[in-house]
Amino acid sequence: MKPLPGTSPVPLAPHRLAASPVPSPPPRAVFTAAESEKLYAARLLAAEARPYLATALFALKPILSWRVPTMAVDRHWRCYVSPGFVTATPVEELAGVWVHEVSHLLRDHHGRGDRLAAAKDLTGPGDRLRMNIAADFEINDDVYGDGLPRPSGAIGPELLNLPAGELMEDYLPRIAMGPYLSRMVWLDCGGGADGADRPWELGPDGANALDAEAQALVRFRVAQGMIGRGDAPAGWQRWADRVVHPPQPWRQLLGAAVRSAVSAPGVGEDYVWSRPSRRSSSLPGVILPSLRRRPPKVTVVIDTSGSVSDTELGSALLEVAAIARAVGGRHDLLRVISCDASAHLSGPICDAAGITLTGGGGTDLREGFAKALTTAPDVIVALTDGQTPWPSHRPPCRTVVGLFPRPAEYDETNAYYGQDHPPSWARVVTIG
């Protein structure tokens, strides 16, 4: 190349070349075509082997990371993947890792890890490693097999001679740092496995994060699709049942319903002549009664038909004892009626001891309500499985129904069949 007119070429000195080396390119932030194809093929294989987890698998956003040893997830449903791990792992085993990581998120190991850390003061890296191992013990028995081969590095409770089928909270107290665990310091499934955020995670404000509502929706959809499937393991079935029908503190709910009923305005209130009303002074020669509150009277109707088990009757008696304490132990304020196809008054009581429950036949709580109303109670509490006809009219008092759960029943041969449900005027609390 000729120099421009009026200029002369300036040669570069060798030492200038040596002092300015060509910088090395930064680590790439995206997968190569081969890595992407293998990673997504493994996810498709995982969805084919575990179709009930497909919604959750495709909710995960894979992100390339050079700082994770294998694959890891954060609490915001991002999956960090080492490209070297993708290259070195067969597609079948990679599919199992997809299922493993999404299982951490579905089982809420990050939230449970946070609660364990707060309750037990588990803040050190060794504690988090123990949580990760306990979480792996919980899920690995449901991850592998049936089309997903178990990798040689996958750990299970048999490693420490612990029984299978338990939860993270059960395994954690029995896991101690020792020779076995010292060889597992490489194990890191991310903050989604134990709740401790990692430096390489993008955090809540990073791209492709799922908020709490979206995470709950994914869990519910997966659980709803898993109910009744014959190919879902028992561990997943139990999890799905808890998600779709979360356990409720029914004793507190029933107690709150009864307390609300007995303390509501108008309950236990009556006019008395023993103390004239203050308004009598404005009406000379006229005596007006005053409104006074008395302790409420409660009648408990217990379903003693053949469809109610002895265990449920025992729960009913425990609730009677709690109601007796709520009315101050006054034997004249609490009555118990056992009812199957007919009603039987157990008499006034002050506790659950000595209550005789009779029955064992069919169920008609209309008889029990009719018997209860003869004593003019302020509150009726019905403890039943709900398989009964109900009164056609609302009683002249507040009603609380403690309902023993039963599966829905249908009669396909009867077009007019309809299962009896508690009436809308009753406050219903599911027991158990």
C-alpha positions as CSV (number, residue, x, y, z in Angstrom):
1,M,0.0,0.0,0.0
2,K,1.4,3.4,-1.0
3,P,1.5,6.2,1.6
4,L,-0.7,9.2,1.2
5,P,1.0,12.3,-0.5
6,G,3.0,14.3,1.9
7,T,3.4,11.5,4.4
8,S,5.9,8.8,5.0
9,P,5.2,5.3,6.4
10,V,6.0,4.9,10.1
11,P,7.1,1.3,10.9
12,L,5.8,-0.2,14.2
13,A,8.6,-1.1,16.6
14,P,8.8,-4.8,17.7
15,H,8.5,-3.8,21.4
16,R,5.3,-2.0,20.7
17,L,3.8,-5.2,19.3
18,A,4.9,-7.2,22.3
19,A,3.4,-4.7,24.7
20,S,0.0,-4.8,23.2
21,P,-1.1,-8.4,22.9
22,V,-4.4,-9.3,21.3
23,P,-7.0,-9.7,24.2
24,S,-8.6,-13.1,24.6
25,P,-12.4,-13.2,23.9
26,P,-14.6,-13.2,27.0
27,P,-16.5,-16.4,27.9
28,R,-19.5,-16.8,25.7
29,A,-22.9,-16.2,27.2
30,V,-25.0,-18.3,24.9
31,F,-25.1,-22.0,24.1
32,T,-23.7,-23.3,20.9
33,A,-26.2,-24.9,18.5
34,A,-25.0,-28.4,19.5
35,E,-25.4,-27.6,23.2
36,S,-28.9,-26.1,22.7
37,E,-30.0,-29.1,20.6
38,K,-28.8,-31.6,23.2
39,L,-30.2,-29.6,26.2
40,Y,-33.6,-29.2,24.7
41,A,-33.7,-32.8,23.4
42,A,-33.1,-33.9,27.0
43,R,-36.0,-31.7,28.2
44,L,-38.3,-33.2,25.6
45,L,-37.2,-36.7,26.8
46,A,-37.9,-35.7,30.4
47,A,-41.4,-34.5,29.5
48,E,-42.0,-37.7,27.6
49,A,-40.9,-39.9,30.5
50,R,-42.7,-37.7,33.1
51,P,-45.6,-36.2,31.3
52,Y,-47.2,-35.0,34.6
53,L,-44.2,-32.6,35.0
54,A,-44.2,-31.1,31.5
55,T,-45.8,-27.8,32.6
56,A,-43.0,-27.2,35.1
57,L,-40.2,-28.4,32.8
58,F,-41.1,-25.9,30.1
59,A,-41.5,-23.1,32.7
60,L,-37.8,-23.4,33.4
61,K,-35.6,-21.0,31.5
62,P,-32.1,-22.4,30.9
63,I,-29.2,-19.9,31.3
64,L,-25.6,-20.7,30.5
65,S,-23.3,-20.4,33.5
66,W,-19.6,-21.1,33.8
67,R,-19.8,-21.1,37.6
68,V,-22.0,-24.0,38.3
69,P,-20.6,-27.5,38.3
70,T,-23.6,-29.2,36.6
71,M,-27.1,-27.8,36.6
72,A,-28.7,-25.6,39.3
73,V,-31.9,-23.6,39.9
74,D,-32.7,-20.5,41.8
75,R,-35.9,-19.6,43.6
76,H,-37.1,-17.6,40.6
77,W,-37.3,-20.7,38.3
78,R,-34.2,-20.1,36.3
79,C,-32.0,-23.1,35.5
80,Y,-28.2,-22.5,35.3
81,V,-26.4,-24.9,33.1
82,S,-22.7,-25.6,32.7
83,P,-21.9,-26.1,28.9
84,G,-19.1,-28.6,29.8
85,F,-21.6,-30.7,31.7
86,V,-24.0,-30.7,28.8
87,T,-21.2,-31.9,26.5
88,A,-20.1,-34.6,28.8
89,T,-23.5,-36.0,29.9
90,P,-25.6,-38.4,27.8
91,V,-29.0,-37.2,26.8
92,E,-30.8,-39.8,28.9
93,E,-29.0,-38.8,32.0
94,L,-29.4,-35.1,31.2
95,A,-33.2,-35.7,31.1
96,G,-33.0,-37.1,34.6
97,V,-31.2,-33.9,35.8
98,W,-33.9,-31.8,34.3
99,V,-36.5,-33.7,36.4
100,H,-34.2,-33.5,39.4
101,E,-33.9,-29.7,39.3
102,V,-37.5,-29.0,38.6
103,S,-38.5,-31.3,41.5
104,H,-36.6,-29.0,43.9
105,L,-38.7,-26.1,42.8
106,L,-42.1,-27.9,42.7
107,R,-41.5,-29.2,46.3
108,D,-40.6,-25.7,47.4
109,H,-37.2,-26.7,48.9
110,H,-36.1,-23.1,48.8
111,G,-39.0,-21.9,51.0
112,R,-38.8,-24.9,53.3
113,G,-35.0,-24.4,53.5
114,D,-35.6,-20.8,54.6
115,R,-38.0,-21.9,57.3
116,L,-35.6,-24.5,58.6
117,A,-32.7,-22.0,58.6
118,A,-34.8,-19.6,60.6
119,A,-36.1,-22.2,63.1
120,K,-32.8,-24.1,63.6
121,D,-30.3,-21.2,63.0
122,L,-28.7,-23.0,60.1
123,T,-26.7,-20.3,58.3
124,G,-23.3,-21.8,57.5
125,P,-22.3,-23.4,54.2
126,G,-22.1,-26.8,55.8
127,D,-25.7,-26.4,56.9
128,R,-26.8,-25.5,53.4
129,L,-24.9,-28.5,52.0
130,R,-26.8,-30.8,54.5
131,M,-30.1,-29.2,53.3
132,N,-29.2,-29.8,49.7
133,I,-28.4,-33.4,50.5
134,A,-31.6,-33.9,52.5
135,A,-33.6,-32.4,49.6
136,D,-31.9,-34.7,47.1
137,F,-32.7,-37.7,49.4
138,E,-36.4,-36.7,49.3
139,I,-36.7,-36.4,45.5
140,N,-34.3,-38.9,44.0
141,D,-36.4,-41.9,44.7
142,D,-39.1,-40.5,42.5
143,V,-36.8,-39.1,39.7
144,Y,-35.0,-42.1,38.3
145,G,-36.2,-45.3,36.7
146,D,-39.0,-45.8,34.2
147,G,-37.1,-44.3,31.2
148,L,-34.6,-42.1,33.1
149,P,-31.4,-43.9,34.0
150,R,-29.8,-43.1,37.4
151,P,-26.4,-41.4,37.0
152,S,-23.5,-42.8,39.0
153,G,-23.2,-39.6,41.0
154,A,-26.9,-39.5,42.1
155,I,-27.2,-39.8,45.9
156,G,-30.1,-41.3,47.9
157,P,-30.9,-42.0,51.5
158,E,-29.3,-45.5,51.3
159,L,-26.0,-43.7,51.2
160,L,-26.3,-43.1,55.0
161,N,-28.5,-46.2,55.7
162,L,-31.6,-44.0,56.0
163,P,-35.1,-45.2,54.9
164,A,-36.6,-44.1,51.6
165,G,-39.8,-42.1,51.2
166,E,-39.3,-39.4,53.8
167,L,-39.1,-35.7,53.6
168,M,-36.3,-33.2,53.7
169,E,-37.2,-32.1,57.2
170,D,-37.0,-35.8,58.4
171,Y,-33.6,-36.4,56.8
172,L,-31.8,-33.2,57.8
173,P,-31.4,-33.9,61.6
174,R,-29.8,-37.3,60.7
175,I,-27.2,-35.9,58.3
176,A,-24.0,-34.8,59.9
177,M,-20.8,-33.5,58.3
178,G,-18.4,-36.4,58.1
179,P,-16.2,-38.4,55.7
180,Y,-19.0,-39.1,53.3
181,L,-20.2,-35.5,53.0
182,S,-16.7,-34.1,52.7
183,R,-16.6,-35.7,49.3
184,M,-19.8,-33.9,48.2
185,V,-18.7,-30.3,48.5
186,W,-19.1,-30.0,44.7
187,L,-22.8,-30.7,45.2
188,D,-24.7,-27.5,44.5
189,C,-28.2,-27.4,43.1
190,G,-28.5,-23.7,43.7
191,G,-30.7,-21.5,45.9
192,G,-33.8,-23.4,44.6
193,A,-32.6,-26.4,46.6
194,D,-31.9,-24.9,50.0
195,G,-33.0,-21.2,49.9
196,A,-29.5,-19.6,50.1
197,D,-28.9,-17.3,47.1
198,R,-25.7,-17.9,45.2
199,P,-23.4,-15.1,43.8
200,W,-24.0,-16.3,40.3
201,E,-27.8,-16.1,40.4
202,L,-29.5,-13.2,38.7
203,G,-31.8,-12.3,41.6
204,P,-35.5,-11.2,41.5
205,D,-34.9,-8.4,39.1
206,G,-33.0,-10.4,36.5
207,A,-34.4,-11.6,33.2
208,N,-36.8,-14.5,32.9
209,A,-37.8,-14.7,36.6
210,L,-41.2,-16.1,37.6
211,D,-43.0,-14.1,40.3
212,A,-44.7,-15.8,43.3
213,E,-48.1,-15.9,41.6
214,A,-46.7,-17.5,38.4
215,Q,-44.8,-20.1,40.5
216,A,-48.0,-21.0,42.5
217,L,-49.9,-21.3,39.3
218,V,-47.4,-23.7,37.8
219,R,-47.4,-25.8,41.0
220,F,-51.2,-26.0,41.0
221,R,-51.4,-26.9,37.4
222,V,-48.9,-29.7,37.8
223,A,-50.6,-31.0,40.9
224,Q,-54.1,-30.8,39.4
225,G,-52.9,-32.8,36.4
226,M,-51.3,-35.4,38.6
227,I,-54.3,-36.3,40.7
228,G,-55.6,-39.7,39.8
229,R,-52.8,-40.6,37.4
230,G,-51.6,-44.1,37.5
231,D,-48.1,-43.4,36.4
232,A,-47.2,-40.8,39.1
233,P,-45.3,-42.3,42.1
234,A,-46.8,-42.2,45.5
235,G,-44.5,-39.4,46.7
236,W,-45.7,-37.1,43.9
237,Q,-49.3,-38.2,44.6
238,R,-49.0,-37.1,48.2
239,W,-47.4,-33.8,47.1
240,A,-50.2,-33.1,44.6
241,D,-52.9,-33.9,47.2
242,R,-51.3,-31.3,49.6
243,V,-51.1,-28.7,46.9
244,V,-54.7,-29.2,45.6
245,H,-56.2,-29.7,49.0
246,P,-53.8,-28.0,51.5
247,P,-54.2,-29.1,55.1
248,Q,-56.1,-26.6,57.2
249,P,-55.9,-25.9,60.9
250,W,-59.4,-27.2,61.2
251,R,-59.5,-27.2,65.0
252,Q,-58.6,-23.5,65.1
253,L,-61.1,-22.8,62.3
254,L,-63.9,-24.7,64.0
255,G,-63.1,-23.1,67.3
256,A,-63.1,-19.6,65.7
257,A,-66.5,-20.4,64.0
258,V,-68.1,-21.4,67.3
259,R,-66.7,-18.4,69.2
260,S,-67.9,-16.1,66.4
261,A,-71.3,-17.6,66.6
262,V,-71.7,-17.5,70.4
263,S,-70.4,-13.9,70.5
264,A,-72.3,-12.5,67.6
265,P,-74.7,-9.6,68.2
266,G,-78.1,-10.8,69.4
267,V,-76.8,-14.2,70.7
268,G,-77.7,-14.7,74.3
269,E,-79.3,-11.3,74.6
270,D,-82.8,-10.8,76.2
271,Y,-84.9,-8.2,77.9
272,V,-85.1,-8.3,81.7
273,W,-87.3,-6.4,84.1
274,S,-84.9,-6.7,87.1
275,R,-83.1,-3.6,86.0
276,P,-85.2,-0.9,84.2
277,S,-83.9,0.7,81.0
278,R,-82.3,4.1,81.2
279,R,-84.9,5.3,78.8
280,S,-87.5,4.9,81.4
281,S,-86.6,8.3,82.9
282,S,-87.9,10.0,79.7
283,L,-91.3,8.2,80.1
284,P,-92.7,9.0,83.6
285,G,-94.9,6.2,84.9
286,V,-93.6,3.7,82.3
287,I,-91.1,0.9,83.1
288,L,-89.1,-0.4,80.2
289,P,-87.0,-3.6,80.4
290,S,-83.3,-3.4,79.7
291,L,-81.3,-5.6,77.3
292,R,-78.9,-7.9,79.1
293,R,-76.5,-10.5,77.7
294,R,-76.5,-13.9,79.2
295,P,-74.2,-16.8,78.4
296,P,-75.2,-18.5,75.1
297,K,-76.8,-21.9,75.0
298,V,-75.1,-24.4,72.6
299,T,-76.5,-27.7,71.3
300,V,-74.2,-30.1,69.5
301,V,-75.7,-32.5,67.1
302,I,-73.4,-35.5,66.4
303,D,-74.0,-37.7,63.4
304,T,-73.8,-41.3,64.8
305,S,-74.9,-43.1,61.6
306,G,-73.0,-46.1,60.3
307,S,-71.1,-44.0,57.8
308,V,-69.2,-42.1,60.5
309,S,-66.1,-43.9,61.9
310,D,-65.1,-44.4,65.5
311,T,-62.1,-42.1,64.9
312,E,-64.4,-39.3,63.7
313,L,-66.7,-39.8,66.6
314,G,-63.7,-39.5,68.9
315,S,-62.9,-36.2,67.2
316,A,-66.4,-35.1,67.7
317,L,-66.2,-35.7,71.4
318,L,-63.0,-33.7,71.6
319,E,-64.8,-30.8,70.0
320,V,-67.6,-31.2,72.6
321,A,-65.0,-30.8,75.3
322,A,-63.6,-27.7,73.7
323,I,-67.1,-26.2,73.4
324,A,-67.8,-27.0,77.0
325,R,-64.7,-25.0,78.0
326,A,-65.8,-22.2,75.7
327,V,-69.1,-21.8,77.7
328,G,-67.3,-21.9,81.0
329,G,-68.2,-25.5,81.9
330,R,-71.8,-24.6,82.6
331,H,-73.7,-27.9,82.4
332,D,-76.9,-26.0,81.8
333,L,-75.6,-24.3,78.7
334,L,-74.4,-27.3,76.6
335,R,-76.4,-30.2,75.4
336,V,-75.4,-33.1,73.1
337,I,-77.8,-34.9,70.7
338,S,-76.7,-38.1,68.9
339,C,-78.5,-38.5,65.7
340,D,-78.8,-41.2,63.0
341,A,-82.3,-41.7,61.6
342,S,-83.7,-40.5,64.9
343,A,-82.4,-38.1,67.6
344,H,-81.3,-39.1,71.1
345,L,-80.7,-36.4,73.7
346,S,-77.6,-37.1,75.8
347,G,-78.6,-34.6,78.5
348,P,-76.9,-31.6,79.9
349,I,-73.1,-32.0,80.4
350,C,-70.1,-30.0,81.5
351,D,-67.4,-32.0,79.7
352,A,-67.0,-34.9,77.2
353,A,-66.6,-37.6,79.8
354,G,-69.5,-40.0,80.2
355,I,-71.2,-39.0,76.9
356,T,-73.1,-42.0,75.5
357,L,-73.5,-41.8,71.7
358,T,-76.2,-44.0,70.3
359,G,-76.9,-44.8,66.6
360,G,-75.4,-46.7,63.8
361,G,-78.3,-46.7,61.3
362,G,-79.1,-44.2,58.5
363,T,-78.8,-40.5,58.7
364,D,-81.4,-37.7,58.9
365,L,-80.1,-34.6,60.6
366,R,-83.5,-33.0,60.2
367,E,-84.5,-35.0,63.3
368,G,-81.5,-33.8,65.2
369,F,-82.2,-30.1,64.3
370,A,-85.8,-30.5,65.3
371,K,-84.8,-32.0,68.7
372,A,-82.2,-29.3,69.2
373,L,-84.7,-26.5,68.6
374,T,-87.0,-27.8,71.4
375,T,-84.4,-26.4,73.9
376,A,-84.2,-23.0,72.2
377,P,-80.4,-22.9,71.7
378,D,-78.5,-19.8,70.6
379,V,-76.1,-21.9,68.5
380,I,-76.3,-25.3,66.9
381,V,-73.1,-27.1,66.1
382,A,-73.6,-30.1,63.7
383,L,-70.7,-32.6,63.4
384,T,-71.4,-34.9,60.4
385,D,-70.1,-36.4,57.2
386,G,-72.7,-34.5,55.2
387,Q,-74.5,-37.5,53.8
388,T,-77.9,-36.5,55.1
389,P,-80.9,-34.5,54.2
390,W,-80.9,-31.0,55.7
391,P,-83.7,-28.8,57.1
392,S,-85.6,-27.0,54.4
393,H,-85.7,-23.7,56.4
394,R,-83.0,-21.8,58.2
395,P,-83.2,-22.4,62.0
396,P,-83.9,-19.4,64.2
397,C,-80.3,-19.5,65.5
398,R,-76.8,-19.6,64.2
399,T,-75.5,-22.8,62.8
400,V,-71.9,-24.2,62.5
401,V,-71.3,-27.4,60.6
402,G,-68.1,-29.5,61.2
403,L,-67.9,-31.6,58.1
404,F,-66.0,-34.9,58.0
405,P,-64.7,-35.1,54.4
406,R,-66.0,-37.6,51.9
407,P,-65.3,-38.2,48.2
408,A,-67.9,-36.9,45.8
409,E,-70.4,-39.6,44.8
410,Y,-72.4,-39.9,41.6
411,D,-75.2,-42.2,40.5
412,E,-75.0,-42.5,36.7
413,T,-78.2,-44.5,36.6
414,N,-80.3,-41.7,38.2
415,A,-80.6,-38.5,36.3
416,Y,-82.0,-36.7,39.3
417,Y,-79.3,-37.8,41.7
418,G,-77.6,-35.0,43.6
419,Q,-75.3,-35.2,46.6
420,D,-76.5,-33.5,49.7
421,H,-74.4,-30.4,50.6
422,P,-74.6,-28.3,53.7
423,P,-77.0,-25.4,53.3
424,S,-75.7,-21.9,52.5
425,W,-77.0,-20.5,55.8
426,A,-74.5,-22.7,57.8
427,R,-70.9,-21.9,58.5
428,V,-69.0,-25.0,57.3
429,V,-65.6,-26.1,58.4
430,T,-64.0,-29.3,57.0
431,I,-62.7,-31.5,59.8
432,G,-59.5,-33.4,59.3
